[in-house]
């Protein structure tokens, strides 16, 4: 799980050209089948740019048929990019959540 959280966060930051000075806060959510650690704990430990950024974890609703083993992040950032220029990152099976926004 830790490797996947790190990969997701690095992809979000890289694809949107975000540095720590632009980050306001991050909200992570995880499905109820994830028990190993908090996604925010992993992100803070593995990505130095997040050292002083407020991070928070939340639980996803446990809905029948929902994508299992899913971690999401909502990034609050200050950027000059238009909303249409923001790159939404969906890795692995998460592309099924929003195929309209998922990019290779």
QUIVEN-V557817 format. One record per helix or strand. SS is the DSSP state (2 for helix, 1 for strand). FROM is the first residue (numbers start at 1). TO is the last residue. If there is no record, write none. Layout:
ss;from;to
SS;FROM;TO
SS;FROM;TO
This chain:
ss;from;to
2;2;15
2;20;22
1;23;30
2;39;46
2;48;50
1;54;59
1;71;77
2;83;85
2;92;96
